[in-house]
């Protein structure tokens, strides 16, 4: 599916608004300032997104927080990042040292909370600005390969994937991750129609 530059710009701005709101909440959780940036955003097919992420993550095992949403448009959103970076992020947020038993016991809860904050920030910005109603499920944490996580995310041949590359910055430490927003084609058409209406009013 090919979007116009205006459509992509509007979509990127919506995601940036949500990321900014999420960063504000995360800043309140830790002493070290955290910044989230979206260098670019793409619309991809399932095959393309798997190939790109496997290349970007070098085939690493990854951690992901997955959240289903329904309403005016539905789908699944995932916050995905390399397992090692996930452990580093948990350490920064909780103060637990890497490699300790306690780190494992708090990892899932902490990453689920971060994923919930970031995903809800992005989806909240999209639904609020576009005036669309969305309902969310409880976030689900999982680990595995890109292929298994994309399958669990409900990717099929007719799925449209919104991929926003996200960079976390905590002081001088760079933690990188990817936000994957997944829509089926009919739902994405509803989203696109709302974006066209917004862009037309700008």
GUDO-23042 format. One line per field, with one value per residue: x negated, y, z of N, C-alpha, C in turn. Coordinates in pm, 1 decimal, padded with zeros to 6 digits. Layout:
<pts>
n_east = (X ...);
n_north = (Y ...);
n_up = (Z ...);
ca_east = (X ...);
ca_north = (Y ...);
ca_up = (Z ...);
c_east = (X ...);
c_north = (Y ...);
c_up = (Z ...);
</pts>
This chain:
<pts>
n_east = (-00084.9 -00066.4 -00142.0 -00076.2 -00309.3 -00205.0 -00019.3 -00190.8 -00345.2 -00151.8 -00081.9 -00328.3 -00357.3 -00146.8 -00235.8 -00472.5 -00369.8 -00244.9 -00468.3 -00613.4 -00444.1 -00455.6 -00728.2 -00735.5 -00591.2 -00758.0 -00985.3 -00907.7 -00928.2 -01192.6 -01519.2 -01707.1 -01697.0 -01492.1 -01471.2 -01268.9 -01283.8 -01166.1 -01310.2 -01224.2 -00931.9 -00753.8 -00544.6 -00482.2 -00492.8 -00414.8 -00629.9 -00836.9 -00871.1 -00956.4 -01201.0 -01343.8 -01356.3 -01491.2 -01737.4 -01808.9 -01820.1 -02000.5 -01928.9 -01887.9 -01756.6 -01456.0 -01271.4 -00928.5 -00641.4 -00305.4 00003.3 00345.9 00587.9 00913.5 01202.8 01280.9 01089.8 00897.5 00642.4 00308.6 00060.6 -00286.9 -00565.5 -00891.2 -01214.7 -01571.8 -01678.8 -01899.1 -01911.2 -01666.3 -01709.0 -01895.8 -01743.9 -01554.5 -01723.5 -01800.8 -01557.2 -01476.2 -01693.7 -01802.1 -02076.7 -02226.9 -02212.3 -02145.7 -01930.6 -01703.1 -01658.4 -01546.0 -01302.3 -01160.7 -01160.0 -00964.5 -00731.5 -00818.0 -00892.4 -00649.0 -00501.9 -00639.3 -00598.8 -00321.9 -00286.0 -00418.4 -00291.5 -00020.8 -00047.3 -00108.9 00112.1 00315.8 00271.6 00320.1 00592.2 00716.1 00649.6 00750.0 01004.4 01118.8 01256.0 01100.2 01033.8 00844.3 00652.0 00514.1 00163.9 -00068.1 -00353.6 -00635.8 -00903.9 -01132.8 -01202.4 -01213.1 -01043.9 -00865.4 -00741.3 -00615.5 -00433.9 -00277.5 -00173.3 00031.3 -00013.1 00074.3 00099.4 00243.0 00207.6 00141.7 -00144.5 -00252.1 -00547.5 -00745.8 -01052.3 -01221.2 -01417.3 -01557.5 -01684.4 -01884.2 -02046.2 -02383.9 -02361.3 -02258.1 -01968.8 -01810.1 -01506.7 -01212.4 -00896.1 -00608.6 -00323.8 -00033.0 00208.1 00505.1 00605.6 00864.0 00915.2 00699.6 00764.5 00974.5 00837.1 00672.7 00858.1 00945.9 00709.8 00676.7 00890.9 00810.3 00568.3 00670.1 00786.2 00583.1);
n_north = (-00119.7 00210.9 00521.3 00873.4 01149.0 01342.4 01201.1 01022.2 01205.4 01313.6 01085.8 01025.9 01248.3 01209.9 00975.9 01075.5 01261.2 01088.4 00939.8 01140.4 01199.6 00955.3 00948.3 01154.7 01043.5 00825.6 00963.1 01055.2 00827.2 00756.4 00869.5 00951.7 01140.6 01043.8 00997.6 00957.4 00887.3 00909.6 00825.3 00759.1 00648.7 00373.9 00206.4 -00126.0 -00456.2 -00783.6 -00965.8 -00790.8 -00644.7 -00841.9 -00921.2 -00679.3 -00624.6 -00851.1 -00812.1 -00568.2 -00637.3 -00838.2 -01109.5 -01165.7 -01297.4 -01159.2 -00934.5 -00864.3 -00658.4 -00697.1 -00571.8 -00582.5 -00404.3 -00265.0 -00123.1 00176.5 00122.1 -00177.8 -00401.5 -00513.7 -00400.0 -00382.8 -00349.2 -00379.9 -00502.7 -00574.3 -00851.0 -00811.4 -00532.8 -00492.6 -00595.3 -00409.5 -00176.5 -00241.7 -00256.3 00013.6 00128.7 00005.1 -00027.3 -00269.9 -00491.6 -00618.4 -00965.1 -01059.1 -01255.9 -01126.4 -00947.9 -01094.6 -01158.5 -00920.6 -00830.3 -00893.9 -00765.6 -00499.0 -00439.0 -00485.1 -00279.3 -00056.4 -00103.8 -00084.1 00185.5 00319.1 00215.3 00275.7 00550.1 00618.1 00503.1 00632.7 00900.2 00883.8 00802.4 01012.4 01255.4 01196.9 01154.1 00898.6 00601.7 00374.2 00057.8 -00124.4 -00424.7 -00618.2 -00580.5 -00814.1 -01002.1 -01137.3 -01351.8 -01426.9 -01521.0 -01293.5 -01392.1 -01570.6 -01394.2 -01213.8 -01379.7 -01446.8 -01200.9 -01188.7 -01158.5 -01175.6 -01253.1 -01040.0 -00833.0 -00501.7 -00330.7 -00099.0 00041.5 00185.8 00299.8 00322.0 00507.0 00479.7 00696.3 00722.4 00922.7 00890.7 00644.1 00432.6 00281.5 00077.2 00018.4 -00122.0 -00010.0 -00173.1 -00136.7 -00295.8 -00344.2 -00478.5 -00484.7 -00367.1 -00229.0 -00056.2 00100.0 00246.7 00394.6 00538.8 00691.6 00860.2 00998.2 01126.3 01302.7 01459.2 01564.8 01706.5 01914.1 02064.5);
n_up = (00000.0 -00097.0 00039.0 00031.3 00050.5 00218.3 00369.3 00502.7 00647.6 00819.4 00964.5 01081.7 01246.9 01427.5 01557.4 01668.7 01852.5 02034.9 02122.7 02247.5 02464.4 02599.8 02668.0 02852.8 03066.7 03130.2 03209.2 03457.1 03601.6 03643.3 03753.6 03571.5 03277.1 03004.8 02657.1 02372.0 02034.6 01697.0 01419.3 01155.6 00971.3 00836.9 00591.3 00548.7 00394.9 00537.5 00477.7 00411.4 00651.7 00827.7 00712.0 00723.9 01002.5 01095.8 00977.4 01094.7 01364.9 01366.4 01378.9 01646.6 01961.3 02080.4 02293.2 02355.2 02391.9 02363.8 02251.2 02203.2 02012.8 01964.1 01800.2 01632.6 01442.0 01423.5 01555.4 01626.3 01843.0 01889.5 02104.9 02043.8 02122.1 02138.3 02341.8 02514.9 02530.3 02647.1 02902.8 02992.6 02993.1 03189.1 03410.1 03429.4 03494.5 03730.3 03899.0 03955.2 03926.9 03627.9 03550.7 03800.8 04015.0 04096.6 03891.9 03682.3 03796.2 03806.4 03551.0 03347.6 03442.0 03451.0 03181.6 03059.3 03166.0 03061.9 02788.3 02778.5 02846.4 02633.0 02398.3 02451.5 02462.8 02195.5 02051.3 02184.1 02112.7 01838.0 01833.5 01977.1 01838.4 01586.1 01655.2 01702.9 01840.3 02061.9 02212.8 02454.0 02515.2 02791.5 02825.9 02683.4 02751.9 02581.9 02461.6 02195.1 01850.7 01567.8 01364.9 01500.8 01677.1 01505.6 01383.5 01605.2 01636.9 01462.0 01187.8 00850.3 00498.5 00390.1 00562.0 00670.3 00769.6 00999.7 01064.8 01300.7 01359.3 01657.6 01885.8 02200.2 02443.6 02714.5 02917.7 02846.2 02747.3 02490.2 02400.1 02182.8 02007.3 01848.8 01742.9 01652.4 01478.2 01397.1 01149.2 01002.7 00654.7 00600.3 00837.6 00834.0 00618.6 00727.7 00920.8 00748.1 00607.0 00809.9 00858.4 00613.4 00624.9 00838.7 00736.7 00524.6 00651.7 00745.3);
ca_east = (00000.0 -00148.1 -00084.0 -00133.8 -00398.7 -00122.1 00035.6 -00300.1 -00381.4 -00047.5 -00095.1 -00450.9 -00331.3 -00063.9 -00321.8 -00563.8 -00293.6 -00229.8 -00599.9 -00646.1 -00365.4 -00510.1 -00856.8 -00707.6 -00553.9 -00877.0 -01074.5 -00861.9 -00956.8 -01335.9 -01592.0 -01780.2 -01605.4 -01481.7 -01413.2 -01229.3 -01281.6 -01123.3 -01382.2 -01139.5 -00817.1 -00731.1 -00434.3 -00548.3 -00424.6 -00469.2 -00761.2 -00935.1 -00899.5 -01036.7 -01336.9 -01410.0 -01384.8 -01595.1 -01863.1 -01836.4 -01848.2 -02101.8 -01879.5 -01888.2 -01633.7 -01404.4 -01160.5 -00820.8 -00516.8 -00201.4 00130.9 00451.0 00681.8 01032.8 01279.7 01298.7 01002.7 00841.5 00514.9 00219.0 -00058.9 -00396.6 -00689.8 -00990.5 -01353.1 -01661.8 -01673.6 -02003.7 -01868.4 -01554.7 -01766.8 -01958.3 -01635.8 -01499.8 -01822.6 -01793.1 -01429.7 -01453.6 -01812.9 -01852.7 -02194.2 -02214.2 -02265.6 -02097.4 -01804.4 -01593.9 -01631.3 -01452.3 -01170.8 -01090.1 -01176.2 -00839.6 -00642.4 -00870.7 -00882.1 -00506.6 -00459.2 -00696.8 -00527.6 -00186.6 -00296.7 -00456.1 -00187.6 00098.6 -00077.2 -00096.6 00249.0 00399.0 00256.3 00389.3 00737.8 00762.7 00639.2 00838.8 01137.8 01162.6 01263.6 01022.2 01029.3 00719.2 00642.2 00401.4 00042.1 -00122.1 -00498.5 -00688.4 -01038.4 -01148.3 -01260.7 -01126.8 -00942.7 -00761.9 -00666.8 -00529.0 -00322.8 -00189.5 -00109.9 00144.2 -00046.2 00116.0 00055.4 00313.2 00188.3 00060.5 -00226.8 -00307.7 -00671.4 -00810.1 -01180.3 -01226.2 -01543.2 -01552.4 -01808.5 -01891.1 -02175.9 -02476.2 -02335.9 -02164.6 -01892.6 -01728.9 -01396.1 -01121.4 -00753.0 -00539.6 -00178.6 00017.9 00349.1 00548.7 00625.5 00988.5 00898.5 00605.0 00838.8 01048.6 00735.7 00626.4 00965.5 00943.7 00590.4 00705.1 00980.1 00726.4 00474.6 00746.2 00822.0 00462.1);
ca_north = (00000.0 00331.1 00641.9 00998.0 01214.1 01414.3 01100.3 00974.7 01313.9 01322.0 00966.9 01042.4 01349.7 01146.0 00886.2 01159.7 01315.4 00980.3 00907.9 01249.2 01180.9 00837.9 00986.1 01235.5 00952.6 00748.9 01053.8 01063.0 00699.8 00739.1 00993.1 00991.0 01177.6 00950.8 01055.4 00863.3 00954.5 00831.9 00874.8 00749.3 00559.8 00307.8 00113.8 -00241.9 -00585.6 -00874.4 -01018.2 -00682.6 -00606.3 -00948.7 -00911.8 -00558.4 -00637.2 -00952.5 -00748.3 -00464.4 -00698.0 -00942.7 -01241.9 -01184.9 -01318.5 -01028.5 -00924.7 -00784.7 -00637.7 -00697.7 -00521.9 -00581.4 -00292.3 -00273.9 00000.8 00230.3 00032.8 -00275.3 -00462.2 -00548.0 -00316.2 -00445.8 -00278.3 -00485.6 -00460.5 -00685.9 -00897.8 -00746.2 -00395.5 -00500.7 -00611.3 -00281.9 -00083.1 -00280.7 -00215.5 00158.0 00167.3 -00055.3 -00026.6 -00406.1 -00515.3 -00724.1 -01094.0 -01101.8 -01329.3 -01030.8 -00882.5 -01179.3 -01158.7 -00794.4 -00793.0 -00900.5 -00660.4 -00367.3 -00420.3 -00476.5 -00143.5 00034.6 -00126.5 -00030.5 00331.7 00365.2 00180.2 00355.4 00688.1 00629.9 00476.2 00738.1 01019.4 00858.0 00801.5 01143.6 01356.3 01158.9 01139.6 00760.9 00529.1 00250.8 -00016.6 -00198.3 -00543.0 -00616.3 -00610.8 -00949.0 -01004.0 -01262.4 -01348.8 -01522.3 -01467.4 -01202.2 -01468.9 -01622.2 -01282.1 -01158.0 -01474.1 -01428.9 -01071.0 -01199.2 -01117.7 -01258.9 -01197.1 -00914.9 -00738.7 -00381.6 -00309.1 00033.1 00021.9 00309.0 00274.3 00406.2 00505.3 00522.4 00758.2 00746.8 00985.3 00856.7 00505.5 00421.4 00157.5 00086.5 -00074.8 -00097.2 -00016.8 -00228.1 -00123.4 -00386.2 -00327.0 -00548.2 -00389.6 -00291.4 -00135.9 00046.9 00192.1 00336.6 00485.4 00626.8 00785.9 00961.4 01080.0 01212.6 01407.7 01548.5 01634.6 01800.2 02030.9 02135.8);
ca_up = (00000.0 -00112.0 00096.9 -00016.8 00147.1 00315.5 00459.5 00587.6 00739.6 00921.1 01047.9 01159.7 01349.2 01529.8 01634.8 01746.0 01965.9 02131.6 02179.1 02339.3 02585.8 02668.7 02726.1 02970.9 03175.4 03168.9 03280.6 03596.1 03667.3 03669.1 03781.7 03451.5 03169.2 02892.9 02536.2 02268.8 01904.5 01581.3 01301.3 01037.5 00980.7 00708.5 00571.1 00489.3 00389.9 00639.1 00438.3 00418.1 00788.7 00888.3 00657.5 00773.3 01144.2 01114.7 00940.3 01193.3 01494.5 01346.4 01415.6 01792.5 02036.4 02118.9 02387.7 02297.5 02464.5 02261.7 02300.1 02101.7 02022.8 01880.8 01799.2 01498.1 01366.0 01516.7 01520.3 01735.6 01852.1 01962.3 02132.4 02027.6 02136.4 02164.7 02480.0 02594.9 02554.8 02740.9 03036.1 03028.8 03023.0 03319.3 03510.3 03444.7 03554.3 03861.9 03981.8 03969.9 03845.9 03528.4 03591.2 03932.0 04013.1 04112.3 03764.0 03608.9 03860.5 03781.4 03410.1 03271.8 03488.8 03413.6 03037.2 03026.5 03201.3 02962.6 02663.3 02794.4 02842.7 02498.8 02301.9 02480.3 02424.4 02050.3 02009.0 02241.4 02029.8 01711.8 01853.4 02022.8 01733.2 01477.1 01714.3 01682.4 01967.0 02068.0 02338.1 02461.0 02599.9 02884.5 02751.4 02696.7 02731.6 02527.4 02405.0 02086.0 01727.9 01492.6 01292.1 01591.2 01733.7 01402.7 01367.6 01721.1 01619.8 01371.3 01052.1 00738.4 00370.8 00358.3 00671.4 00649.5 00888.5 01024.8 01140.1 01344.8 01425.2 01777.1 01961.2 02339.1 02488.5 02858.2 02935.5 02738.0 02708.8 02380.2 02396.4 02063.2 01994.7 01738.0 01767.9 01537.1 01484.2 01295.3 01113.8 00881.6 00546.0 00614.4 00948.2 00793.4 00532.3 00817.0 00974.2 00640.7 00577.6 00916.5 00836.6 00499.1 00672.1 00920.3 00647.3 00443.4 00731.7 00787.3);
c_east = (-00088.1 -00075.3 -00150.2 -00224.7 -00318.1 -00062.6 -00070.9 -00340.8 -00280.2 -00057.2 -00217.6 -00429.0 -00245.8 -00147.8 -00417.7 -00495.6 -00281.1 -00359.6 -00641.8 -00571.7 -00419.4 -00643.1 -00837.0 -00672.0 -00675.5 -00977.0 -01037.3 -00896.0 -01102.2 -01401.7 -01665.6 -01682.8 -01609.0 -01416.6 -01379.5 -01219.8 -01238.0 -01196.6 -01298.1 -01030.9 -00790.0 -00602.4 -00491.6 -00453.9 -00483.7 -00607.5 -00869.4 -00971.5 -00982.3 -01181.3 -01411.4 -01448.0 -01492.2 -01732.0 -01905.1 -01881.0 -01946.6 -02057.0 -01874.8 -01752.5 -01585.8 -01294.7 -01053.7 -00705.0 -00409.2 -00068.3 00230.5 00541.7 00796.1 01105.2 01303.1 01208.7 00933.2 00710.4 00436.9 00098.5 -00164.2 -00509.0 -00798.0 -01130.7 -01440.9 -01662.6 -01778.0 -01967.4 -01752.4 -01607.3 -01830.3 -01852.7 -01574.9 -01594.0 -01813.9 -01666.5 -01413.2 -01573.8 -01870.5 -01971.3 -02169.5 -02276.4 -02218.4 -01963.4 -01686.0 -01557.8 -01529.6 -01311.6 -01092.4 -01087.7 -01042.8 -00745.3 -00687.0 -00854.9 -00736.9 -00454.9 -00510.8 -00622.7 -00388.0 -00186.6 -00321.7 -00344.3 -00061.6 00077.2 -00056.0 00047.7 00345.7 00392.8 00331.2 00540.5 00790.7 00761.7 00736.3 00983.0 01199.8 01158.3 01183.1 01031.0 00906.0 00730.9 00529.5 00275.5 -00011.6 -00270.8 -00542.2 -00830.8 -01047.2 -01218.2 -01163.0 -01012.2 -00830.3 -00679.0 -00573.8 -00410.2 -00224.3 -00117.1 00000.4 00115.1 00003.1 00077.8 00120.8 00301.4 00103.6 -00013.8 -00279.5 -00427.9 -00734.3 -00938.2 -01195.1 -01361.0 -01519.1 -01686.7 -01799.8 -02033.0 -02266.9 -02456.4 -02229.3 -02099.8 -01796.5 -01619.0 -01310.6 -00977.7 -00687.3 -00389.5 -00119.0 00168.2 00384.2 00590.8 00751.5 00979.0 00804.1 00671.7 00918.5 00954.6 00694.2 00731.6 00968.5 00823.5 00611.8 00794.0 00903.1 00635.3 00545.9 00783.7 00703.8 00432.9);
c_north = (00124.1 00450.9 00763.8 01056.2 01284.1 01317.9 01049.5 01080.2 01324.7 01204.8 00977.2 01141.9 01292.0 01055.1 00966.1 01220.6 01209.8 00944.1 01014.9 01236.8 01063.7 00871.6 01068.5 01148.8 00874.7 00836.2 01065.5 00936.5 00684.4 00874.4 01044.0 01024.3 01076.5 01021.9 00942.4 00939.7 00857.7 00886.7 00868.6 00644.3 00502.7 00225.8 -00003.1 -00361.3 -00674.5 -00928.3 -00912.5 -00647.7 -00714.1 -00940.7 -00791.9 -00570.6 -00742.6 -00895.9 -00646.1 -00523.4 -00814.0 -01079.8 -01269.9 -01230.6 -01180.6 -01042.5 -00835.6 -00773.3 -00616.2 -00656.3 -00518.5 -00460.5 -00311.8 -00139.8 00047.7 00158.4 -00058.1 -00331.4 -00498.5 -00454.9 -00389.4 -00346.4 -00384.8 -00429.5 -00580.1 -00721.3 -00829.5 -00602.2 -00391.6 -00510.4 -00481.1 -00179.8 -00112.8 -00237.6 -00065.7 00200.2 00118.7 -00047.8 -00165.3 -00425.8 -00629.8 -00853.1 -01141.6 -01172.2 -01232.8 -00962.7 -00963.6 -01169.6 -01030.6 -00755.5 -00786.9 -00787.3 -00522.8 -00340.7 -00412.2 -00336.7 -00041.6 00021.2 -00068.3 00121.7 00381.6 00338.3 00262.2 00501.9 00709.9 00611.2 00581.4 00865.2 01003.1 00868.1 00939.0 01247.8 01326.7 01140.4 01003.7 00688.2 00398.7 00189.8 -00105.3 -00321.2 -00522.6 -00652.6 -00749.9 -00947.6 -01139.4 -01241.9 -01452.2 -01458.8 -01370.5 -01279.0 -01514.9 -01508.6 -01218.7 -01249.1 -01459.1 -01295.1 -01071.0 -01157.6 -01221.1 -01187.0 -01062.7 -00811.3 -00619.5 -00352.7 -00166.4 00013.9 00156.2 00272.8 00374.3 00394.7 00560.4 00586.0 00788.0 00792.4 00948.5 00713.6 00500.9 00283.6 00168.1 -00018.3 -00038.6 -00105.4 -00067.2 -00215.0 -00200.5 -00365.0 -00423.5 -00443.3 -00304.2 -00189.4 -00022.7 00147.3 00293.1 00440.1 00587.4 00731.9 00898.4 01054.2 01175.0 01329.7 01510.3 01632.1 01737.7 01925.1 02112.0 02254.7);
c_up = (00000.0 -00053.4 00035.5 00091.4 00256.3 00418.0 00556.0 00689.8 00853.5 01018.1 01137.0 01273.4 01461.8 01619.2 01722.3 01868.6 02075.1 02199.7 02279.2 02471.1 02667.0 02736.2 02851.9 03091.0 03224.7 03244.5 03427.7 03674.0 03707.4 03692.1 03658.2 03339.7 03055.2 02775.5 02440.0 02137.6 01795.7 01458.8 01174.5 01058.5 00842.4 00710.0 00492.7 00479.3 00499.5 00604.2 00452.2 00562.0 00858.2 00841.3 00715.1 00920.2 01172.3 01079.3 01046.1 01326.7 01485.8 01395.0 01564.1 01843.9 02083.9 02223.5 02325.5 02394.5 02358.7 02322.2 02185.1 02123.0 01924.0 01886.7 01657.8 01398.2 01467.2 01467.8 01644.5 01729.6 01933.9 01984.6 02137.4 02046.5 02170.1 02312.8 02567.8 02627.2 02653.5 02883.7 03084.3 03067.7 03159.8 03431.4 03536.8 03519.7 03697.4 03955.5 04005.8 03876.2 03748.1 03580.2 03727.1 03917.8 04019.7 03980.9 03684.2 03666.8 03834.4 03633.8 03335.1 03312.1 03444.7 03264.7 02992.3 03055.2 03100.3 02829.7 02666.6 02783.2 02700.8 02397.7 02324.9 02445.9 02276.0 02005.7 02063.3 02159.0 01897.6 01729.7 01893.3 01910.7 01618.7 01523.0 01681.3 01816.4 01959.2 02207.3 02336.2 02550.3 02701.1 02807.0 02784.6 02662.8 02676.9 02476.9 02293.5 01968.0 01662.6 01427.0 01385.0 01649.6 01631.4 01376.3 01482.8 01714.7 01516.4 01228.4 00951.1 00609.8 00339.7 00469.7 00626.7 00779.0 00890.7 01115.6 01172.6 01418.7 01539.7 01845.8 02102.0 02374.6 02637.6 02889.2 02817.8 02688.2 02599.5 02383.1 02279.4 02061.8 01876.2 01785.4 01640.3 01560.1 01367.3 01274.6 01001.4 00779.1 00564.4 00727.1 00909.3 00700.9 00615.2 00877.3 00868.6 00604.8 00681.9 00899.9 00719.5 00538.5 00754.2 00830.2 00561.7 00517.9 00778.2 00697.4);
</pts>
